[in-house]
Amino acid sequence: MYFREVAQPLFHLAFPVVDLDTTRAFYVGVLGCREGRSADDWVDFEFFGHQISAHRSPPDQGGIGSNSVDGDLVPVRHFGAILEWNEWEALAERLEIAGVSFVIRPRIRFEGQVGEQGTFFVRDPSGNVIEMKSFREPANVFAR
């Protein structure tokens, strides 16, 4: 794992979804997550070493704003993971082959700067925005 040389706390995020079946198909079948515990109204996934919980909820109308970041309009409300570079490239290719529409296509952001990173954004079937990114220099994740 990318940042697991020293044991660190796991991250947990709960988020709303409209339908659990399409959510399972996307997170397991497309992103490659492993399904954990579930009930009638929620399901847990192992999301790149962390736990996320999809909770069935009516369609959400909040969090639709965006901010300009290095030439892209980045959705304000999003979550994601930081992967090793080869894993990030492989996932981008897998999503491309699966026909997933990108909110922001795979690209290099802040090129030539200390925060240079590969990034892309996709939506799950409920409209939640997911950013997947990678740093060629992992030590620069929090660099200023």
C-alpha positions, -999 to +999 in steps of 0.1 A: +000+000+000+011+035-007+014+051+027+013+021+049+050+017+060+038+027+095+004+017+109-020+046+105-057+050+113-081+040+085-103+066+070-141+062+070-166+081+049-204+076+047-221+090+016-256+090+000-266+068-029-299+063-048-296+026-055-275-001-038-274-025-067-259+000-092-236+013-064-223-023-059-218-028-096-198+004-099-176+002-067-169-036-070-172-042-107-157-010-121-134+004-094-124-030-080-134-024-044-142-053-021-177-054-005-179-056+033-208-057+056-243-046+044-279-042+054-311-033+035-301+004+033-263+005+033-232-013+022-195-010+032-167-012+007-129-015+011-119+016-008-081+014-015-074+004+021-101+025+037-138+020+046-166+038+028-203+033+035-229+039+008-263+047+025-295+047+004-310+082+004-332+103-018-313+122-045-290+148-031-292+184-044-264+198-023-227+201-030-230+210-067-205+239-066-171+239-082-138+257-078-111+265-104-080+243-098-051+245-123-075+252-152-102+227-142-136+233-126-133+208-097-165+197-080-163+210-044-179+178-028-158+148-037-137+121-022-111+097-035-078+079-029-041+086-036-026+056-055+008+045-066+015+059-101+012+026-119-020+017-101-034+052-110-026+047-147-040+012-147-073+023-131-076+052-155-072+028-184-097+003-169-123+031-165-117+042-201-122+006-214-153+003-192-168+034-209-170+054-177-175+091-184-149+113-168-159+146-150-123+156-155-102+133-178-069+119-166-042+146-166-011+159-149-019+189-126+006+214-113+031+201-139+067+209-129+057+222-095+062+205-061+026+194-060+027+177-095+001+150-096-019+128-119-056+132-113-090+123-128-126+126-116-156+103-122-191+101-108-206+070-093-242+060-104-257+083-077-237+113-088-211+113-061-178+126-074-146+106-069-111+119-075-083+094-080-048+109-079-011+100-077+022+117-070+054+106-087+070+118-055+049+105-026+067+128-001+051+158-019+015+149-010+015+175+018+043+197+004+035+234+001 
